[in-house]
Each structure stands twice: as C-alpha cells, then as structure tokens.
Amino acid sequence: MAKTLTGIVTSDAANKTIAVTVTSRETHPIYGKQYTVSRKYAAHDENNEAKIGDKVIIAESRPFSKTKAFKLESIVEKSRGSIELKEEAA
C-alpha cells in the first residue's frame, strides 16, 4: 500500500505539477511540547485539475523527476476563492 498524505495546494504554476504543503503536529521528545511542522511536496497532476487552496490527497509513486515522487490521488475540497484586501479610500 502506497503512503498517502493530505495537504493544501500552495502552487500550481508549473505544468502538470503542484506543490502541496502538509502540516502535522509533533511532540518534542524531551520537553513534551507540541508544535506544528510544515513539509512541502511536489506532486504530479496529470490533468492540471488542482488549484491553489484546494485540499488534496497525494500518494507515493514512482519518481517522475528529481524532486517529484508523489501523484495527485484526489481533490477532497475545492478552494472557496482568494481573499483580497481592499485599499483604503483616501
């Protein structure tokens, strides 16, 4: 069974490639304090269907390139659009 990870798409600029950020909570071995760890993975997206902000599942696969060894399994949740700040009226 291939290893699967769930994360948020942070970049879809490259053709057939997405950058996925996976966050996890870890506990410090000595102090016992919990902290968040973010890791970025490059994943293969054959049809360019994932967009920035989508929650996706990626699965381990054969290496597609030097840095890309995961492929897009499915899109769990589509992004609800970006938030843009309005400029203050002078």
C-alpha distances in whole Angstrom, upper triangle without the diagonal:
4,7,9,13,16,19,22,23,26,27,27,30,28,28,24,23,23,23,21,22,20,22,21,24,24,27,29,29,33,34,32,32,29,29,27,25,24,22,22,19,20,18,18,20,21,24,25,24,24,27,28,27,24,22,18,14,13,10,9,10,13,16,19,21,22,21,19,15,14,14,15,13,16,19,20,24,26,29,32,34,35,38,41,44,47,50,53,56,59
4,6,10,13,16,19,20,23,24,23,26,25,24,21,19,19,19,17,19,17,19,19,22,22,25,28,28,32,33,31,31,28,27,24,22,21,18,18,15,16,14,15,17,18,21,22,22,21,24,25,24,22,19,16,12,10,6,5,7,10,13,15,18,19,17,15,11,10,11,12,11,14,17,18,22,24,26,30,31,32,35,38,41,44,47,50,53,56
4,7,10,13,17,18,20,22,22,25,24,24,21,19,18,17,15,16,13,16,15,18,19,22,24,24,28,29,27,27,24,23,20,18,17,15,15,13,15,13,15,17,19,22,22,21,20,22,23,22,20,17,14,10,8,6,5,9,12,14,16,18,19,16,14,11,9,11,12,11,14,16,17,20,22,24,28,29,30,33,36,38,42,44,47,51,53
4,7,10,14,15,18,19,20,23,22,22,19,17,15,15,12,13,11,13,14,17,18,21,24,25,29,29,27,26,23,22,19,17,16,14,14,12,13,12,14,15,17,20,19,19,17,19,20,19,16,13,10,7,6,4,6,10,13,15,16,19,19,17,14,12,9,10,10,8,11,13,13,16,19,20,24,26,27,29,32,35,39,41,44,47,50
4,7,10,12,15,17,18,21,21,21,19,16,14,13,9,10,7,10,10,14,16,19,22,23,27,27,25,24,20,19,16,14,12,11,11,10,12,11,14,15,18,20,19,18,15,17,17,16,14,11,8,6,5,6,9,12,16,16,17,19,19,16,14,12,9,10,10,10,11,12,12,14,17,18,21,23,24,26,29,32,35,38,41,44,47
4,7,10,13,15,16,20,20,21,19,16,13,12,9,9,6,9,10,13,16,20,22,24,28,28,25,24,20,18,15,14,12,11,11,11,13,12,14,15,18,19,18,16,13,15,14,13,11,7,6,5,6,9,12,15,18,19,19,21,22,18,16,15,12,12,10,10,10,10,9,11,13,15,18,20,20,23,26,29,32,35,38,41,44
4,7,9,12,14,17,18,19,17,15,11,10,6,5,4,7,10,13,16,20,22,25,28,27,25,23,19,17,13,12,10,9,9,9,11,11,14,14,18,19,17,15,12,12,11,9,8,6,6,7,8,11,14,17,20,19,20,21,21,17,16,15,12,13,11,12,11,10,10,11,12,12,16,17,17,19,23,25,29,31,34,37,40
4,6,9,11,15,16,18,16,14,10,8,5,5,7,9,12,15,18,22,25,27,30,29,27,25,21,19,15,14,11,11,10,10,12,12,14,14,17,18,15,14,10,10,8,6,6,5,6,9,10,14,16,19,22,21,20,21,22,18,16,17,14,14,12,13,12,10,10,10,10,9,13,14,14,16,19,22,25,28,31,34,37
4,6,7,11,12,14,13,10,7,6,4,6,9,12,15,19,21,25,27,30,33,32,30,28,24,21,18,16,13,12,9,10,10,10,12,11,15,15,12,11,7,7,5,5,6,7,7,10,10,14,16,18,20,19,18,19,20,16,15,16,13,13,11,13,12,10,11,11,10,9,13,13,13,16,18,21,25,27,30,33,36
4,7,10,12,14,14,11,8,6,6,6,10,12,16,19,22,25,27,30,32,32,30,27,24,21,17,16,12,11,9,10,10,11,14,13,17,17,14,14,10,8,5,6,8,10,11,14,14,17,19,20,22,21,19,19,20,16,15,17,15,15,14,16,16,14,15,14,13,11,14,13,12,15,17,19,23,25,28,31,34
4,6,8,11,11,9,6,5,7,9,13,16,19,23,25,29,30,33,35,35,33,31,28,24,21,19,15,14,10,11,9,11,12,12,15,15,11,12,9,8,6,9,10,12,12,15,14,18,19,20,21,20,18,17,18,15,14,16,15,15,13,17,16,15,17,16,14,13,16,14,13,16,17,20,23,25,29,32,34
4,6,8,8,6,5,7,9,12,15,18,22,25,28,31,33,36,39,38,37,34,31,28,24,22,18,16,13,12,10,10,10,9,12,12,8,9,7,6,6,10,10,13,13,15,14,17,19,19,21,19,16,16,18,15,14,16,15,14,12,16,15,14,16,16,14,13,16,15,14,18,19,22,25,27,31,33,36
4,7,9,8,7,9,12,15,18,21,25,28,30,34,35,38,40,40,39,36,33,30,26,24,20,18,15,14,12,12,12,12,14,13,10,12,11,9,9,13,14,17,16,19,18,20,21,21,22,20,17,17,18,16,15,18,17,16,15,19,19,17,20,19,17,16,19,17,16,19,20,23,25,27,30,33,35
4,6,5,7,9,13,16,19,22,25,29,31,35,36,38,41,41,40,37,34,31,27,25,21,19,15,13,10,11,10,10,11,12,9,12,12,11,12,15,16,18,17,19,17,19,19,19,19,17,14,13,15,13,12,15,15,14,14,18,19,18,21,21,19,19,22,20,19,23,23,26,29,30,34,36,39
4,5,8,11,14,18,21,24,28,31,33,37,38,40,43,43,42,40,37,34,30,27,24,21,17,15,12,11,9,8,9,9,7,11,11,12,14,17,17,19,17,19,17,19,19,18,18,16,13,13,16,15,13,16,15,13,13,17,18,18,21,21,19,19,22,21,21,25,25,29,31,33,37,39,41
4,7,11,13,17,19,23,26,30,31,35,37,39,42,42,41,39,35,33,29,26,23,20,16,14,10,8,6,5,5,7,5,9,10,11,13,16,15,17,15,16,14,15,16,15,15,14,11,12,15,14,11,13,12,10,10,13,14,15,18,19,18,19,22,21,22,25,27,30,33,35,38,41,43
4,7,10,13,16,19,22,26,28,32,33,35,38,39,37,35,32,29,25,23,19,16,13,10,7,6,5,5,8,10,7,10,9,11,12,15,14,15,13,14,12,14,14,14,15,13,10,11,13,11,8,11,10,9,9,13,14,14,18,18,17,18,21,20,20,24,25,29,31,33,37,40,42
4,6,10,13,16,19,23,25,29,30,33,36,36,34,32,29,26,22,20,16,14,10,8,6,5,7,6,10,11,8,10,7,8,9,11,11,12,10,12,10,13,14,15,16,15,13,13,15,12,10,12,10,9,9,12,13,12,15,15,14,14,18,17,17,21,22,26,29,31,34,37,40
4,7,10,13,16,20,22,26,27,29,32,32,31,29,25,22,19,16,12,10,7,6,5,6,9,10,14,15,12,13,10,10,9,11,11,12,11,12,11,13,14,16,17,15,14,14,14,11,10,12,10,11,10,14,14,14,16,16,16,15,18,18,17,20,22,25,28,30,33,36,39
4,6,10,13,17,19,23,25,27,30,30,28,26,23,20,16,14,10,8,6,5,6,7,10,11,15,16,14,14,10,11,9,10,9,9,8,9,8,12,13,15,17,16,16,16,16,13,11,12,10,11,10,12,13,12,13,14,14,14,17,17,17,20,22,25,28,30,33,37,39
4,6,10,13,16,19,21,24,27,26,25,22,19,16,12,10,6,6,4,6,9,10,14,15,19,20,17,17,13,13,11,10,11,10,10,11,11,14,15,18,20,19,19,18,18,14,14,14,13,14,13,15,15,14,14,15,15,14,18,18,17,19,21,24,27,29,32,36,38
4,7,10,13,16,19,21,24,24,22,20,16,14,10,8,6,5,6,8,11,12,15,17,20,22,20,19,15,16,14,12,12,10,10,10,10,12,14,17,20,19,20,20,20,16,15,15,13,14,13,15,15,14,14,15,16,16,19,20,20,21,24,26,30,32,35,38,41
4,7,10,13,16,18,21,21,19,16,13,10,7,6,4,6,9,11,14,16,19,20,24,25,23,22,18,18,16,14,14,12,13,13,13,16,17,20,23,22,23,23,23,19,18,18,16,18,17,18,18,17,16,16,18,17,20,21,20,21,24,26,30,32,34,38,40
4,6,10,13,15,18,18,15,14,10,8,6,5,7,9,12,14,17,18,22,23,27,28,26,25,21,22,20,17,17,14,15,14,15,17,18,21,24,24,25,25,24,21,20,20,18,20,19,19,20,19,18,18,21,20,23,24,24,25,27,29,33,35,37,41,43
4,7,10,13,15,15,12,10,6,6,5,6,9,12,15,17,21,22,26,27,30,32,30,29,25,25,23,20,21,18,18,18,19,20,21,25,27,27,29,29,28,24,24,23,21,23,23,23,23,22,21,21,24,23,25,27,26,26,29,30,34,36,38,42,44
4,7,9,12,12,9,8,5,6,6,7,11,13,16,18,22,24,27,29,32,34,32,31,28,28,26,24,24,21,21,20,21,21,22,25,28,27,29,29,28,24,25,24,23,25,25,25,26,25,24,25,27,27,29,30,29,30,32,33,37,39,41,44,47
4,6,9,8,6,6,4,6,9,10,14,16,20,22,26,27,31,33,36,38,36,35,32,32,29,27,27,24,25,24,24,25,25,29,31,31,33,33,31,28,28,27,26,29,29,29,29,29,27,28,31,30,32,33,32,33,35,36,39,41,43,47,48
4,6,6,5,5,6,8,11,11,15,17,21,23,27,29,33,35,38,40,38,37,34,34,31,29,30,27,28,27,27,27,27,30,32,32,34,33,31,28,29,28,28,31,31,31,32,32,30,31,33,33,34,36,34,34,37,37,41,42,44,48,49
4,6,6,8,10,11,14,14,18,19,23,25,29,31,34,36,40,42,40,40,36,37,34,32,33,30,30,29,28,28,28,31,33,32,35,34,32,29,31,29,29,32,33,33,34,34,33,34,36,36,38,39,38,38,40,41,45,46,48,51,53
4,6,8,11,13,16,17,21,22,26,28,32,34,38,40,43,45,43,43,39,39,37,35,36,33,33,32,32,32,31,35,36,36,38,38,35,33,34,33,33,36,36,36,37,37,36,37,39,38,40,41,40,40,42,42,46,47,48,52,54
4,6,9,11,15,16,20,22,26,29,32,34,38,40,44,45,43,43,39,39,36,34,35,32,33,32,32,33,32,36,38,37,39,39,36,34,35,34,33,36,36,37,37,37,35,36,38,37,38,39,38,38,40,40,43,44,46,49,51
4,7,10,13,15,19,21,25,27,31,33,36,38,42,43,41,40,37,37,34,32,32,30,30,29,30,30,30,34,36,36,38,38,36,33,34,32,32,34,34,34,35,34,32,33,35,35,36,37,36,36,39,39,42,44,45,49,50
4,7,10,13,16,19,23,26,29,31,35,36,40,41,39,38,35,34,31,29,30,27,28,28,29,30,30,34,36,35,37,37,35,32,32,32,31,33,33,33,33,32,30,31,33,32,33,34,33,33,35,35,39,40,41,45,47
4,7,10,13,16,20,23,26,28,32,33,37,38,36,35,31,31,28,25,26,24,25,24,25,26,27,31,33,33,34,34,32,29,29,29,27,30,29,29,29,29,27,27,29,28,30,31,30,30,32,33,36,38,39,43,45
4,7,10,13,17,20,23,25,29,30,34,35,33,32,28,28,25,23,24,21,23,23,23,25,25,29,31,30,32,31,30,26,27,26,25,27,27,28,28,27,25,25,27,26,27,28,27,27,29,30,33,35,36,40,42
4,7,10,13,16,20,22,25,27,30,32,29,28,25,24,21,19,20,18,19,19,20,22,22,26,28,27,29,28,27,23,24,23,22,24,24,24,24,23,22,22,24,22,24,25,24,24,26,27,31,33,35,38,40
4,7,10,13,17,19,23,24,28,29,27,27,23,23,20,18,19,17,18,18,18,19,20,23,25,24,25,25,23,20,20,20,19,21,21,22,23,22,21,22,23,22,25,25,24,25,27,28,32,33,36,39,41
4,7,10,14,16,19,21,25,26,24,23,20,19,17,15,16,15,15,16,15,17,18,21,23,22,23,22,21,17,17,18,17,19,19,20,21,20,19,20,21,19,22,22,21,22,24,26,30,31,34,37,39
4,7,10,13,16,18,22,24,22,22,18,18,16,16,16,15,14,14,13,15,15,18,20,18,19,18,17,13,14,14,13,16,16,18,19,19,19,20,21,20,23,23,22,24,26,28,31,33,36,39,41
4,7,10,13,15,19,21,18,19,16,16,14,14,15,14,13,13,12,14,14,16,18,16,16,15,15,11,11,12,11,13,14,16,17,17,18,19,19,18,22,22,21,22,24,27,30,32,35,38,40
4,6,10,12,16,18,16,17,14,15,14,15,14,14,12,12,9,11,10,13,14,12,13,12,12,8,7,8,8,10,11,14,15,16,17,18,19,19,22,22,22,24,26,29,32,34,37,41,43
4,7,10,13,15,13,15,13,14,13,15,15,14,12,12,10,11,11,12,13,11,10,10,10,7,5,7,7,8,10,13,15,15,18,19,19,19,22,22,22,25,26,29,33,34,38,41,43
4,6,10,12,11,12,11,13,13,15,13,13,10,10,7,9,9,10,11,10,9,10,12,9,6,7,5,5,6,10,12,13,15,17,17,18,22,22,22,25,27,30,34,36,39,42,44
4,6,9,9,11,10,13,14,16,15,15,12,12,9,10,10,9,10,10,7,10,12,10,7,8,6,4,6,9,12,13,16,18,18,19,23,23,23,27,29,32,35,37,41,43,46
4,6,5,7,7,10,13,15,13,14,11,11,10,11,13,12,14,13,11,13,16,14,11,12,9,6,5,9,10,11,14,16,15,17,20,20,21,25,27,30,33,36,39,42,44
4,6,8,10,13,16,18,16,17,14,14,12,13,15,13,14,14,11,14,17,16,13,13,12,8,8,10,12,13,17,18,17,19,23,23,24,28,30,33,36,38,42,44,47
4,5,8,11,15,17,15,16,14,15,14,16,18,17,18,18,15,17,20,19,16,17,15,11,10,12,12,12,16,17,16,17,21,20,22,26,28,31,34,36,40,42,45
4,6,8,11,14,12,15,13,15,14,16,18,18,19,18,15,17,20,18,15,17,15,12,10,13,12,12,15,16,14,15,18,17,19,22,24,28,30,33,36,38,41
4,7,10,12,10,12,11,13,13,16,18,19,20,20,18,20,22,20,17,18,15,12,9,11,10,9,12,12,10,12,15,15,17,21,23,27,29,32,35,38,41
4,7,9,7,9,8,11,11,15,17,18,20,20,18,19,21,19,16,17,14,12,8,11,9,7,10,10,8,9,13,13,15,18,21,24,27,30,33,36,39
4,6,6,9,10,13,14,17,20,21,23,22,20,21,23,20,18,19,17,15,12,14,12,10,12,11,8,8,11,10,11,15,17,21,23,26,29,32,35
4,6,9,10,14,15,18,21,22,24,23,21,22,23,20,18,20,17,16,14,16,14,12,13,11,9,7,10,9,9,12,14,18,21,23,27,29,32
4,7,9,13,15,18,21,23,25,25,23,24,25,21,20,21,18,17,14,16,14,11,11,9,7,5,8,8,8,11,14,17,20,23,26,29,32
4,6,10,12,16,19,21,23,23,22,23,24,21,19,20,16,15,12,13,10,7,8,6,5,5,8,10,11,14,17,21,24,27,30,32,36
4,7,10,14,17,19,22,22,22,23,24,21,19,19,15,14,11,11,9,6,5,5,7,7,11,13,14,17,20,23,26,29,32,35,38
4,6,10,13,16,19,19,19,20,22,19,16,16,12,10,7,8,6,4,5,7,9,10,14,16,17,20,23,26,29,32,35,38,41
4,7,10,13,16,17,17,19,21,18,15,14,10,9,6,5,5,6,7,10,12,14,18,19,21,24,27,30,33,36,39,42,45
4,7,9,13,13,14,16,17,14,11,10,6,5,5,5,7,9,10,13,15,17,20,22,23,26,28,31,35,37,41,44,46
4,6,10,12,13,15,17,14,11,9,5,5,7,6,9,12,13,17,18,20,24,25,26,29,32,35,39,41,44,47,50
4,7,9,11,13,14,12,10,6,4,7,9,9,13,16,17,20,22,23,27,28,29,32,34,37,41,43,46,49,52
4,6,8,11,13,12,9,6,5,6,10,10,14,17,19,22,23,25,29,30,31,34,36,39,43,45,48,51,54
4,6,9,11,11,9,6,8,9,13,14,17,20,23,25,26,28,32,32,33,36,38,41,45,47,50,53,55
4,6,7,8,6,4,7,9,13,15,19,21,24,26,26,28,31,32,32,35,37,40,43,45,48,51,53
4,7,8,5,6,8,9,12,15,18,20,23,25,25,26,30,30,30,33,35,38,41,43,46,49,51
4,6,5,7,10,12,15,18,21,22,25,27,27,27,31,31,30,33,35,38,41,42,46,48,50
4,6,8,11,14,17,20,23,24,27,28,28,29,32,32,31,34,35,38,41,42,46,48,50
4,6,9,12,15,18,20,21,24,25,25,25,29,29,28,31,32,35,38,39,42,46,47
4,6,8,11,14,17,18,21,23,23,23,27,27,27,30,31,34,37,39,42,45,48
4,7,10,13,16,18,20,22,23,24,28,28,28,31,33,36,40,42,45,48,50
4,7,9,12,14,16,19,20,21,25,25,26,29,31,34,38,40,43,46,49
4,6,9,12,14,17,18,19,23,24,25,28,30,34,37,39,43,45,48
4,6,8,11,13,14,16,20,21,22,25,28,31,34,37,40,43,46
4,7,9,13,14,17,20,22,24,27,30,33,36,39,42,45,48
4,6,9,11,14,17,19,21,24,27,31,34,37,40,43,46
4,6,7,10,13,15,18,21,24,27,30,33,36,39,42
4,7,10,13,15,18,20,24,27,30,33,36,39,42
4,7,9,12,14,17,21,24,27,30,33,35,39
4,6,9,12,15,18,21,24,27,30,33,36
4,6,8,11,14,18,20,24,27,29,32
4,7,9,13,16,18,22,24,27,30
4,7,9,13,15,19,22,24,27
4,6,10,13,16,19,21,25
4,7,10,13,16,18,22
4,6,9,13,15,18
4,6,9,12,15
4,6,9,12
4,6,9
4,6
4
